[in-house]
Amino acid sequence: MNDLGPVTLDQRLLGAIEVGMAPALWAEIQPDNVAVHEVSGRRRTCGELNANANRIARLLRSRGLAAGDAVALLCSNRVEFADVLVAALRTGLRLTPVNWHLTPDEIGYVVNDCEAKALFADVRVTGAAEAASACPLLIVKVAIGGDLPGFEGYEAAMAEFDASDIDDPVRGYTMLYTSGTTGRPKGVYKPNAQIPTYDPTYDRDVDVHLCTGPAYHASPMAGDLRRPLNNGVPTVLMDRWDSELVLQTIEKFGVTRGHFVPIMFQRLLALPAEVRAKYDLSSIRRITHGAAPCPPEVKQATIEWLGPVLNEYYAGSEGGVGFTITSEEWLRKPGSVGRRPRPEVARILGDDGRECAVGVPGAIYLQLAAQGGFEYFKDPAKTEANRQGGYFTMGDVGYLDADDYLFLTGRNAETIIAGGVNIYPQEIDNELIKHPAVEDSCTVGVPHAEWGEEVRAVIQLKAGQAPSDDLKAEILAYAAARLAKFKVPRSIDFATALPRSEAGKIQRNKVRAPYWEGRTRQI
């Protein structure tokens, strides 16, 4: 193991992490070690990653970007994602990784809303150039992996700039977008969020991370990219999910750590036993999982297969990682998502705003201070709507047992979680309601054995319209032309009327309830 000595680790590394320069320190110590692998074979050494980050930092500064300005990154899991991320984090910039599964209109909205002055776009993302054309604030447009109309090439844009370390680093930060329950996505603005920091449990001679999910998501980016890069540990980027390829990759690279979501466990367990037995997975030391509830039988089977290496957390884009649970704890408390570390970190509140008794479900509120604080970018009303006395809620319902372990029992019907991805039904209803045959729409999450939930639209037709399979297909095709693929309803049900409150708000819980009736789980 590289021994930097306690003074270096305590002072140089921790200080470097604070201003986004940890990769520079590792470039000095282990320049030829690989920092980022792609499964395809491309890679970045620590030295190359640091040099590219410095060039990008100087490129952006030369075009007028300064600390506090925004950069958008529309990029699949490739080494350039790490280059741009590291550059922004040492230049005081606000980096927004954009979900590349979105439509061009949705991508353009996020780039505009975050007030990006620069956009780095992967040429493999459909509609990248179209989205950029609708973003007048952009003064820098760089194409990754090829050519895009109106964009500079990635290598050419960096070529003229010095690769030496910048001498005035400023801590940057990321601003991710979480979809809005009443319309467009909202940026989670948290410049004082905790930084993935020095972890003494790492062994830099052994540890290798695997990033299985899109790096634009909060947990893969923090846990499988920022954390290993800050600790001098390599990470392997997978650009798409392939169950057997995951096992091959673990064996090939000697993967020791990674972040998964429950549907990934389900898909791995669904492989034939002879396929699973082909690969040596003994290198795995720790798998972190979250993003969606994991069915107990799935988690039990995964622990029996891989050993007690699963570590679950409860969190969202806004924060909430105070709840964690090891495999050993979970086997004693099956179904829990973690233990409250201190009483003040979280509260369970009833409809009357009072603290719920042990075992009684209520709304889960998390302490703002423990997350570094946050606000929804340019939306003070939404920011205040989920607050209560220094606490915020992500809309989940659950209870604490006598040992302070948290169990989820439900969720605000405004959120659907399909395969670990948050989907907000109002966005879907806003499009469906435009169809000429649709009088009213209420989209909900219904049970799905593999995904946890699937998107179902319940439609009230206009007078004179009759339900039919042809009309279902027509409405679904209409939705597919206007929504990102993962948001399109998988099916439609027709209803003669949809329940609304006296104030006119759709009562989504009432529409959702019959689909979950008689089930032990409600999420």
C-alpha positions in Angstrom: 0.0 0.0 0.0 1.2 3.5 -0.7 2.0 5.0 2.8 1.7 8.7 2.7 2.1 9.0 6.5 -0.3 10.4 9.0 0.6 14.0 8.5 0.1 13.8 4.7 -3.2 12.0 5.1 -4.6 14.3 7.8 -3.4 17.5 6.3 -2.6 17.2 2.6 -5.4 14.8 1.5 -8.1 16.2 3.7 -7.2 19.7 2.6 -7.1 18.7 -1.0 -10.5 17.1 -0.8 -12.0 20.3 0.6 -11.0 22.3 -2.6 -11.5 19.5 -5.1 -7.8 18.7 -5.5 -7.6 15.2 -4.2 -7.2 13.8 -7.7 -4.2 16.1 -8.1 -2.6 14.6 -5.0 -3.1 11.1 -6.4 -1.7 12.2 -9.7 1.5 13.3 -7.9 1.7 10.1 -5.8 0.6 7.4 -8.3 0.4 9.0 -11.8 0.4 5.8 -13.7 -2.3 4.0 -11.6 -5.7 3.8 -13.3 -8.3 6.1 -11.9 -11.2 5.2 -14.2 -11.8 2.2 -16.3 -14.5 1.7 -18.9 -15.7 -1.9 -19.4 -15.0 -1.2 -23.1 -11.3 -0.9 -22.3 -10.8 2.9 -22.3 -9.2 4.3 -19.2 -7.8 7.3 -17.4 -4.7 7.1 -15.3 -4.6 9.4 -12.2 -2.1 11.6 -14.1 -4.3 11.8 -17.3 -7.5 12.6 -15.3 -5.8 15.4 -13.4 -4.3 16.9 -16.5 -7.6 16.9 -18.3 -9.4 18.5 -15.3 -6.8 21.3 -15.3 -7.2 21.9 -19.0 -11.0 22.0 -18.7 -10.8 24.4 -15.8 -8.6 26.7 -17.8 -10.8 26.4 -20.9 -13.9 27.4 -18.9 -12.1 30.3 -17.1 -10.8 31.6 -20.5 -14.4 31.8 -21.7 -15.4 33.9 -18.8 -16.8 31.3 -16.3 -16.1 32.0 -12.7 -16.9 30.4 -9.3 -20.7 30.2 -8.9 -21.4 29.8 -12.6 -23.1 26.6 -13.9 -22.0 23.8 -16.1 -24.2 21.1 -17.5 -22.8 17.6 -18.2 -24.9 15.4 -20.5 -22.8 12.3 -20.6 -23.1 8.5 -20.3 -20.8 6.5 -18.2 -17.4 7.2 -19.8 -14.1 8.6 -18.7 -14.9 12.1 -19.9 -17.6 12.3 -17.2 -14.9 12.1 -14.6 -12.7 14.7 -16.4 -15.5 17.3 -16.3 -16.7 16.4 -12.8 -13.2 16.8 -11.4 -12.6 20.1 -13.3 -15.9 21.6 -12.0 -15.2 20.6 -8.4 -11.9 22.4 -8.3 -13.1 25.6 -10.1 -16.0 26.7 -7.8 -18.5 25.8 -10.5 -22.0 24.4 -10.0 -22.2 21.2 -12.1 -25.5 19.7 -13.1 -25.3 16.2 -14.5 -28.3 15.8 -16.9 -30.3 12.6 -17.2 -29.6 11.5 -20.8 -32.8 9.4 -20.9 -34.8 12.6 -21.1 -36.4 14.0 -24.3 -34.6 16.9 -26.0 -37.2 19.3 -24.7 -36.7 18.0 -21.1 -32.9 18.2 -21.5 -33.1 21.8 -22.8 -35.3 22.7 -19.8 -32.8 21.4 -17.3 -29.8 23.1 -19.0 -31.7 26.4 -19.1 -33.1 26.2 -15.6 -29.8 25.5 -14.0 -28.5 28.6 -15.9 -25.7 26.7 -17.5 -23.1 28.7 -19.4 -21.3 25.6 -20.6 -22.5 22.3 -21.8 -20.5 19.1 -22.3 -22.6 16.7 -24.4 -22.0 13.1 -25.3 -22.7 12.6 -29.0 -24.4 9.3 -28.2 -27.3 11.1 -26.5 -30.2 11.5 -28.9 -31.2 15.1 -29.3 -28.2 16.7 -27.6 -27.7 19.3 -30.3 -31.4 20.0 -30.5 -31.6 20.6 -26.8 -28.6 22.9 -26.8 -30.1 25.0 -29.6 -32.9 26.1 -27.2 -30.4 27.2 -24.5 -29.4 30.9 -25.2 -27.2 31.2 -22.0 -24.7 28.7 -23.4 -21.3 30.3 -24.3 -19.3 27.0 -24.3 -20.5 23.9 -26.1 -18.2 20.9 -26.2 -19.0 17.5 -27.9 -17.7 14.3 -26.3 -16.9 11.4 -28.5 -17.4 12.9 -31.9 -19.0 15.8 -33.7 -22.2 17.8 -33.0 -23.4 20.8 -35.0 -22.4 24.0 -33.3 -20.1 22.3 -30.8 -16.3 22.2 -30.4 -14.6 18.8 -30.2 -13.6 17.6 -26.8 -9.9 17.1 -27.4 -9.6 20.2 -29.6 -11.2 22.4 -27.1 -8.7 21.4 -24.4 -5.6 21.1 -26.6 -4.3 24.7 -26.2 -4.5 24.8 -22.4 -1.8 24.0 -19.8 -2.2 20.7 -17.9 -0.3 21.8 -14.8 -2.3 22.1 -11.5 -4.2 25.3 -11.1 -2.8 27.3 -8.2 -6.1 28.8 -6.9 -8.6 26.0 -6.6 -12.1 26.8 -5.3 -14.6 24.2 -4.0 -17.3 23.4 -6.5 -20.4 21.4 -6.1 -23.1 19.5 -7.9 -26.8 20.4 -8.3 -28.9 17.4 -9.3 -32.5 17.6 -10.5 -35.4 15.9 -8.9 -38.7 16.0 -10.8 -41.4 18.2 -9.5 -44.6 16.8 -8.2 -46.6 19.6 -10.0 -44.6 20.0 -13.2 -41.0 20.6 -14.3 -38.0 19.1 -12.5 -36.3 21.2 -9.7 -32.7 21.6 -8.9 -31.6 20.5 -5.4 -29.3 23.4 -4.5 -26.9 22.3 -1.7 -23.5 24.0 -2.0 -22.6 23.0 1.6 -23.4 19.4 1.2 -21.0 16.9 2.8 -18.1 15.9 0.5 -17.2 12.2 0.0 -14.0 12.3 2.1 -11.0 10.3 3.2 -11.9 6.8 4.2 -9.3 4.8 6.2 -11.1 1.5 5.4 -9.8 1.6 1.8 -6.9 -0.5 0.7 -5.5 1.2 -2.4 -3.7 -2.0 -3.4 -6.9 -4.0 -3.5 -10.1 -1.9 -3.7 -11.9 -1.4 -7.0 -15.3 0.2 -7.3 -18.0 -0.8 -9.9 -20.4 1.9 -11.1 -23.4 0.0 -12.4 -25.9 2.8 -12.5 -25.9 6.1 -14.5 -23.3 8.5 -13.0 -25.7 11.4 -13.2 -27.6 9.8 -10.3 -26.7 11.1 -6.8 -25.5 7.8 -5.2 -23.5 6.3 -8.1 -21.8 9.7 -8.6 -21.0 10.2 -5.0 -20.3 6.6 -4.0 -18.8 5.1 -7.1 -17.0 8.1 -8.6 -16.3 10.9 -6.2 -15.5 8.7 -3.2 -13.0 6.4 -4.9 -11.4 9.3 -6.8 -10.9 11.2 -3.6 -9.3 8.1 -2.0 -7.0 7.1 -4.8 -9.0 4.0 -5.7 -10.0 3.0 -9.3 -13.6 2.7 -10.5 -15.0 0.8 -13.4 -17.8 2.4 -15.3 -20.5 0.3 -16.9 -22.4 2.1 -19.7 -25.5 -0.2 -19.6 -26.8 -3.0 -17.5 -26.1 -6.5 -18.6 -26.5 -9.1 -15.8 -23.8 -11.6 -16.9 -21.5 -8.8 -17.9 -21.7 -7.5 -14.3 -20.4 -10.8 -13.1 -17.7 -10.9 -15.7 -16.6 -7.4 -14.8 -16.5 -8.2 -11.1 -14.2 -11.2 -11.8 -12.1 -9.4 -14.5 -11.3 -6.3 -12.4 -11.4 -7.9 -9.0 -14.2 -5.5 -8.0 -14.5 -5.1 -4.2 -17.2 -2.4 -3.9 -20.2 -1.0 -5.7 -23.6 0.5 -5.6 -26.7 -1.4 -6.7 -30.5 -0.9 -6.7 -32.9 -3.8 -5.9 -33.9 -4.5 -9.4 -30.2 -5.3 -10.1 -30.2 -7.9 -7.4 -33.4 -9.4 -8.9 -31.9 -9.6 -12.4 -28.7 -11.2 -11.1 -30.7 -13.7 -9.1 -32.7 -14.5 -12.2 -29.6 -15.7 -14.0 -29.4 -19.5 -14.3 -27.5 -21.1 -11.5 -24.9 -22.4 -13.8 -24.2 -18.9 -15.2 -23.8 -17.5 -11.7 -21.5 -20.3 -10.7 -19.2 -19.6 -13.6 -17.7 -16.4 -12.1 -15.4 -15.8 -9.1 -17.1 -13.1 -7.0 -15.0 -13.6 -3.9 -13.4 -10.2 -4.3 -16.6 -8.4 -3.3 -16.2 -6.8 0.2 -19.0 -4.2 0.2 -22.1 -3.5 -1.8 -24.1 -0.4 -1.0 -27.8 -0.3 -2.0 -30.7 2.0 -1.8 -32.9 4.2 -4.0 -35.9 1.9 -3.7 -37.3 -0.6 -1.1 -35.7 -4.0 -1.5 -38.2 -7.0 -1.2 -37.0 -9.0 1.9 -36.9 -12.3 0.0 -34.6 -10.7 -2.7 -32.3 -9.3 -0.1 -32.2 -12.6 1.9 -31.4 -14.5 -1.3 -28.6 -12.0 -2.2 -27.0 -12.3 1.2 -27.1 -16.1 1.0 -25.4 -15.9 -2.4 -22.8 -13.2 -1.9 -22.4 -13.2 1.9 -23.1 -10.4 4.4 -21.7 -7.7 2.1 -24.8 -5.7 1.6 -25.1 -2.3 3.3 -28.3 -0.4 2.8 -29.0 3.3 3.2 -32.1 5.5 3.2 -31.7 8.7 1.2 -32.8 10.8 -1.7 -31.3 13.6 -3.9 -32.0 16.0 -1.0 -30.1 13.9 1.5 -30.9 11.5 4.3 -28.0 9.1 4.4 -28.0 9.1 8.3 -29.9 5.8 8.1 -27.8 2.8 7.2 -27.9 -0.9 8.0 -25.4 -3.8 7.6 -26.3 -7.3 6.5 -25.9 -8.6 10.0 -28.2 -6.0 11.4 -30.8 -6.6 8.7 -30.9 -10.3 9.3 -31.9 -9.3 12.9 -34.3 -6.6 11.7 -35.6 -7.9 8.3 -37.3 -5.1 6.3 -35.6 -2.2 8.0 -33.8 0.4 5.9 -31.5 1.5 8.7 -31.1 2.7 12.3 -31.6 6.3 13.4 -28.1 7.3 14.6 -29.3 10.0 17.0 -32.8 11.1 18.0 -32.5 14.5 16.5 -31.6 13.2 13.0 -35.1 12.2 12.1 -38.7 12.4 13.4 -41.9 10.5 12.6 -44.8 12.9 12.6 -48.5 12.3 12.5 -51.1 14.3 10.6 -51.4 16.6 13.7 -47.7 17.4 13.5 -46.9 15.5 16.7 -44.2 12.8 17.2 -45.6 9.3 16.6 -45.2 6.6 19.2 -42.9 3.6 18.6 -44.4 1.4 15.9 -46.9 3.9 14.7 -46.4 5.0 11.1 -46.2 8.7 10.1 -44.4 11.1 7.8 -40.7 10.8 7.9 -38.9 14.1 8.5 -35.1 14.4 8.3 -33.0 17.1 9.9 -31.9 19.7 7.5 -28.6 20.6 9.3 -27.4 17.0 9.0 -27.6 17.3 5.2 -25.8 20.6 5.0 -29.1 22.3 4.2 -30.6 22.7 0.7 -33.2 24.5 -1.3 -35.0 23.9 -4.5 -33.4 26.1 -7.1 -35.5 29.2 -7.8 -38.5 27.7 -6.1 -39.0 29.0 -2.5 -42.6 27.8 -2.4 -41.6 24.2 -3.0 -38.7 24.6 -0.6 -41.0 25.7 2.2 -43.7 23.2 1.4 -41.7 20.2 2.7 -40.2 21.9 5.8 -41.3 21.7 9.4 -39.1 23.2 12.2 -35.7 22.5 10.7 -36.7 19.2 9.2 -37.8 18.2 5.7 -39.7 15.3 4.2 -39.3 13.3 0.9 -42.9 12.2 1.2 -42.2 8.7 2.7 -44.2 7.1 5.5 -42.8 4.8 8.1 -42.2 4.0 11.7 -39.4 3.5 14.2 -39.3 0.4 16.3 -38.1 0.3 20.0 -34.5 0.0 18.9 -34.7 3.1 16.6 -34.7 1.0 13.3 -36.7 2.6 10.5 -39.3 0.6 8.5 -41.0 2.1 5.4 -44.7 1.4 5.1 -45.8 3.8 2.3 -45.1 6.8 0.3 -46.8 10.0 -0.9 -48.7 8.9 -4.1 -47.1 11.7 -6.0 -43.9 9.6 -6.4 -43.6 6.4 -8.3 -40.3 4.4 -7.9 -39.8 2.0 -10.8 -36.5 0.1 -10.7 -35.0 2.7 -8.4 -35.9 5.6 -10.6 -38.2 8.3 -9.3 -41.1 9.2 -11.6 -43.5 12.0 -10.8 -47.0 11.4 -12.2 -48.0 15.0 -12.6 -45.5 15.4 -15.4 -47.2 12.5 -17.2 -50.7 13.8 -16.5 -49.7 17.2 -17.9 -49.1 15.5 -21.3 -51.9 13.0 -21.3 -54.5 15.7 -20.6 -53.6 17.3 -23.9 -54.9 14.3 -25.9 -58.2 15.3 -27.6 -60.0 12.2 -26.2 -58.9 12.7 -22.6 -61.0 14.6 -20.1 -58.9 13.8 -17.0 -55.9 11.8 -16.1 -54.4 10.3 -12.9 -51.2 8.4 -13.2 -50.2 6.1 -10.3 -47.7 3.4 -9.5 -49.1 -0.2 -9.4 -47.3 -3.3 -8.2 -44.7 -4.9 -10.4 -42.8 -8.1 -9.4 -39.5 -7.0 -10.8 -39.6 -3.2 -10.9 -41.4 -2.7 -7.6 -43.9 -0.4 -9.3 -44.9 0.3 -12.9 -46.5 3.4 -14.3 -50.3 3.1 -14.9 -52.5 5.9 -16.2 -56.1 6.0 -15.2 -58.1 8.0 -17.8 -61.5 9.6 -17.8 -62.6 10.1 -21.4 -64.5 13.1 -22.8 -68.1 12.8 -23.6 -68.7 10.9 -26.8 -65.5 8.9 -26.5 -65.7 5.1 -25.8 -63.0 3.0 -24.2 -61.2 0.6 -26.6 -57.9 -1.1 -27.1 -57.3 1.1 -30.2 -57.8 4.2 -28.1 -55.4 2.9 -25.4 -52.8 2.3 -28.0 -53.3 5.8 -29.5 -53.0 7.5 -26.1 -49.9 5.5 -25.3 -48.3 6.4 -28.6 -49.2 10.1 -27.9 -47.4 9.8 -24.6 -44.3 8.1 -26.1 -43.9 11.0 -28.5 -43.8 13.5 -25.7 -42.2 11.8 -22.7 -38.9 10.2 -21.8 -39.3 6.4 -22.3 -39.1 5.6 -18.6 -42.0 7.9 -17.9 -44.4 6.5 -20.5 -47.3 4.5 -18.9 -47.0 0.7 -19.4 -50.8 0.5 -19.6 -54.0 2.4 -19.3 -57.2 1.8 -17.4 -60.4 3.8 -18.1 -62.6 5.2 -15.4 -66.0 6.9 -15.6 -64.8 9.6 -13.2 -61.7 10.5 -11.2 -61.9 11.7 -7.5 -60.9 15.3 -6.9 -61.0 17.3 -3.7 -63.2 20.3 -3.2 -60.2 22.4 -4.1 -60.0 20.5 -7.4 -56.8 18.5 -6.6 -56.7 15.0 -7.9 -56.9 12.5 -5.0 -54.2 10.2 -6.2 -54.1 8.0 -3.1 -57.7 7.0 -3.7 -56.9 6.0 -7.3 -53.8 4.1 -6.3 -55.3 2.2 -3.3 -57.3 -0.5 -5.2 -54.3 -1.7 -7.0 -52.5 -2.4 -3.7 -55.4 -3.8 -1.8 -54.6 -7.0 0.1 -50.9 -6.7 -0.3 -48.5 -6.7 2.6 -46.3 -4.0 1.0 -47.6 -0.7 -0.1 -44.4 0.5 -1.9 
